[in-house]
Amino acid sequence: MRGLFTVDASRGSWASVHSIMRDPRVTVCCDDKSSTRIPAPSKEVPITVVVPVLAVDWTLWESIFGLNFQRYENWKLLFVIGAPELNDKAVSVIKTHRRFLPECKIFTPKRKLAPAEMLNAAIGSVESEYFCLQMTPDHMHPSALASVAESILEHEADFYHTLRYKMSDNNWATPTAQIEYVDDWNCNLFRYRGLFTFRKQAVASVGGFAAGAGLNDPALVLIYDLLDVEAKVCAINEYLYLSRISDASAKTRNLIGAAWRRDLIKSRWPHRVGS
């Protein structure tokens, strides 16, 4: 585990690394409404967690280990493998390390898939109305799915996004809070690179995930597509996601990202430019 992910299952928190996240209060903002509560899923919404697999190494089994501590009952797990040469090894790792996981499906491709193809393949295999994305080697807070389910019951939105913590290659011991906003053409803000949860029907209505340069880009394009059709968006103001990224990679993404998004809007949604 590289000394990183330590869980106190009795509290359902990230004990050593994420003590400030214990007993989280959840503030949900949607359509200018807000509420504060502790996650307590009296009614449970079926949710599928989709995990794209691009490599078979410590990042995969550590993500699997983290999922074992979700404090939620009504969820399923779907692994989408990105290339046929990874199939056998990935399946072996998943089956070996899934101790307390719920029903688990594994999508094994016959050819190498681009990131958007992986995510669209996942949509075809998701049976629940809602699904969320977890990248490797990222983690969800043990209360993440319970919090998302509560928000779904309250708001029935098409897309949910959260706050996140980030761990860099120079600081594996202490996470830093990241509040990263991306604005749409109407200067509305949503958080990028947190825990994303989508309504399957809403994703299908805009044609699924569009091709992008990297694994996160198709998700961003999809979010803009949903905003374009004025889908209902819900912000969950809680740190429910931990992502790992190198300092160099983060700096490069920040420099390239803003210009890439501006060019993306001009090319894909020209009717929105200047609106």
C-alpha positions in Angstrom: 0.0 0.0 0.0 3.1 2.3 0.0 2.0 3.5 3.4 -0.7 5.7 1.9 -4.2 4.4 2.2 -5.1 3.5 5.8 -8.7 3.1 6.7 -10.4 3.0 10.0 -13.4 0.9 9.0 -15.3 1.6 12.3 -15.4 5.3 11.5 -15.5 4.8 7.8 -12.9 7.5 7.3 -9.4 7.8 5.7 -7.9 7.6 9.2 -4.2 8.5 8.9 -4.3 10.4 5.7 -7.7 12.0 5.8 -8.5 12.8 9.4 -10.0 16.2 8.4 -12.6 14.3 6.4 -14.1 12.4 9.4 -17.8 12.5 10.0 -18.4 14.8 7.0 -21.3 17.2 6.8 -22.7 17.4 3.3 -23.8 20.6 1.7 -25.7 20.1 -1.6 -26.4 23.0 -3.9 -28.7 22.6 -6.8 -31.1 25.1 -8.4 -30.2 27.7 -5.7 -31.2 25.2 -2.9 -29.0 23.9 -0.2 -29.2 21.5 2.7 -26.7 20.1 5.3 -26.8 16.6 6.6 -24.8 13.6 7.5 -25.0 10.8 4.9 -27.6 8.3 6.1 -29.0 6.3 3.2 -32.4 5.4 4.5 -33.4 4.7 0.9 -30.8 3.3 -1.4 -30.4 4.2 -5.0 -28.6 1.6 -7.2 -25.3 3.0 -8.4 -22.6 1.5 -10.6 -18.9 2.4 -10.0 -17.0 2.4 -13.3 -13.3 1.9 -13.1 -11.3 2.2 -16.4 -8.2 0.0 -16.4 -5.2 1.3 -18.4 -2.5 -0.6 -16.6 -2.1 -3.5 -14.3 0.1 -2.4 -11.4 -0.1 -1.2 -7.8 -2.6 1.5 -8.9 -5.2 -1.1 -9.8 -5.1 -3.2 -6.7 -4.8 -0.2 -4.4 -8.0 1.2 -5.9 -9.7 -2.1 -5.5 -8.6 -2.2 -1.9 -10.1 1.2 -1.3 -13.4 0.3 -2.7 -13.8 -2.4 -0.1 -14.6 0.2 2.5 -17.6 1.9 0.9 -20.4 2.3 3.5 -23.2 1.6 1.1 -25.1 -1.5 0.1 -26.9 -1.0 -3.2 -24.0 -0.6 -5.7 -22.2 -2.6 -8.3 -18.7 -2.5 -9.8 -17.7 -2.4 -13.4 -14.1 -2.7 -14.6 -13.4 -1.7 -18.2 -10.1 -2.9 -19.5 -8.5 -0.8 -22.2 -6.5 -3.4 -24.2 -6.7 -7.1 -24.8 -3.2 -7.8 -23.7 -4.2 -6.6 -20.2 -7.2 -8.9 -19.9 -5.8 -12.0 -18.2 -3.6 -10.2 -15.7 -6.2 -7.5 -14.9 -8.9 -10.2 -14.3 -6.6 -12.1 -12.1 -5.7 -9.0 -10.0 -9.4 -8.0 -9.7 -10.5 -11.4 -8.6 -7.6 -11.7 -6.1 -8.1 -8.4 -4.3 -11.9 -8.0 -4.2 -12.6 -9.3 -0.7 -15.8 -7.4 0.3 -16.9 -5.9 -3.0 -20.4 -6.2 -4.3 -21.4 -7.7 -7.6 -18.5 -7.1 -10.0 -18.4 -7.2 -13.8 -15.4 -7.0 -16.0 -15.5 -5.8 -19.6 -12.7 -7.4 -21.6 -12.1 -5.8 -25.1 -11.0 -7.7 -28.2 -9.0 -4.7 -29.4 -7.3 -1.7 -27.8 -9.8 1.0 -26.9 -9.5 4.8 -26.9 -10.5 6.4 -23.6 -13.9 7.5 -25.0 -14.5 4.0 -26.3 -13.8 2.6 -22.9 -16.3 4.9 -21.2 -19.0 4.2 -23.9 -18.4 0.5 -23.5 -19.1 1.0 -19.8 -22.4 2.7 -20.5 -23.5 -0.3 -22.5 -22.8 -2.5 -19.6 -24.3 -0.4 -16.8 -27.7 -1.6 -15.6 -28.4 1.1 -13.0 -29.8 4.6 -13.7 -26.7 6.3 -12.3 -23.0 5.6 -12.6 -19.9 7.3 -11.3 -16.3 7.2 -12.5 -13.3 6.3 -10.4 -9.9 6.4 -12.1 -6.9 4.5 -10.9 -5.0 5.2 -8.6 -7.7 7.5 -7.2 -10.0 6.7 -4.2 -13.5 7.6 -3.0 -14.2 8.5 0.6 -16.0 5.5 2.3 -19.2 7.7 2.5 -19.0 8.8 -1.1 -21.7 6.6 -2.6 -24.0 7.2 0.4 -23.7 11.0 -0.1 -24.3 10.7 -3.8 -27.3 8.6 -3.3 -28.8 11.1 -0.8 -28.3 13.8 -3.4 -29.9 11.7 -6.1 -33.0 11.2 -3.9 -33.2 14.9 -3.2 -32.5 16.4 -6.6 -32.7 13.8 -9.3 -30.1 15.7 -11.4 -28.4 14.5 -14.5 -24.8 15.2 -13.3 -23.2 15.4 -9.9 -19.8 16.7 -9.0 -17.8 17.0 -5.8 -14.7 18.5 -4.2 -11.5 16.5 -4.1 -8.2 16.1 -2.4 -5.0 15.9 -4.4 -1.8 14.0 -3.6 1.3 14.8 -5.6 4.6 12.9 -6.0 6.3 15.3 -3.6 3.6 15.0 -0.9 2.3 11.4 -0.5 1.7 11.8 3.2 -0.7 14.8 3.4 -3.4 15.6 0.9 -4.2 19.1 -0.2 -7.7 20.4 -0.8 -8.3 21.3 -4.4 -11.2 23.5 -5.5 -10.9 23.6 -9.3 -13.6 25.3 -11.3 -14.2 25.2 -15.0 -16.6 27.8 -16.4 -19.1 27.3 -19.1 -20.1 29.9 -21.7 -22.6 31.5 -19.3 -19.9 31.9 -16.6 -21.5 29.2 -14.5 -18.9 27.1 -12.5 -18.6 23.4 -11.9 -15.8 21.5 -10.3 -13.5 19.5 -12.5 -11.7 16.3 -11.6 -13.8 15.5 -8.5 -16.1 12.5 -8.2 -18.4 12.6 -11.2 -21.8 10.8 -11.2 -24.0 10.7 -14.4 -27.5 9.7 -15.2 -27.2 7.1 -17.9 -30.2 8.4 -19.9 -28.8 11.9 -19.9 -25.4 10.6 -21.2 -27.2 8.6 -24.0 -29.2 11.7 -25.0 -26.1 13.6 -26.0 -24.5 10.7 -27.8 -22.3 9.4 -25.0 -18.6 10.3 -24.4 -16.9 12.1 -27.3 -13.3 11.4 -28.2 -10.6 13.4 -26.4 -6.9 13.5 -25.9 -6.8 11.8 -22.5 -8.9 9.8 -20.2 -10.3 12.8 -18.3 -11.0 14.8 -21.5 -14.1 12.7 -22.7 -15.7 13.3 -19.3 -15.1 17.1 -19.6 -16.6 17.1 -23.1 -19.6 15.2 -21.9 -20.1 17.7 -19.1 -20.1 20.5 -21.6 -22.5 18.6 -23.8 -24.9 18.2 -20.9 -24.6 21.9 -20.1 -25.4 22.7 -23.7 -28.7 20.9 -23.5 -29.3 22.6 -20.1 -29.2 19.3 -18.1 -29.7 19.6 -14.4 -26.4 19.8 -12.5 -25.9 19.3 -8.8 -22.8 20.2 -6.7 -22.1 18.2 -3.6 -19.9 20.4 -1.5 -17.9 17.7 0.2 -14.5 16.2 -0.3 -15.4 12.8 -1.5 -12.6 12.1 -3.9 -8.8 11.7 -3.6 -6.8 11.9 -6.9 -3.1 11.4 -7.4 -1.2 13.4 -9.9 2.5 14.4 -10.3 3.4 18.0 -9.7 4.9 18.3 -13.2 1.8 16.8 -14.8 -0.5 19.1 -12.8 1.4 22.2 -13.9 1.3 21.0 -17.6 -2.4 20.3 -17.4 -3.1 23.7 -15.9 -1.2 25.5 -18.5 -2.7 23.6 -21.4 -6.1 23.1 -20.0 -7.5 26.6 -20.2 -6.4 27.2 -23.8 -7.7 23.7 -24.7 -11.1 24.4 -23.2 -11.4 27.7 -25.0 -10.6 26.1 -28.3 -12.9 23.2 -27.5 -15.9 25.5 -26.9 -15.2 27.4 -30.2 -15.0 24.3 -32.3 -17.6 22.1 -30.7 -20.2 24.6 -29.5 -19.8 27.7 -31.8 -23.3 28.7 -31.1 -22.4 29.2 -27.5 -19.4 31.5 -28.1 -20.3 35.0 -26.9 -23.7 33.9 -25.5 
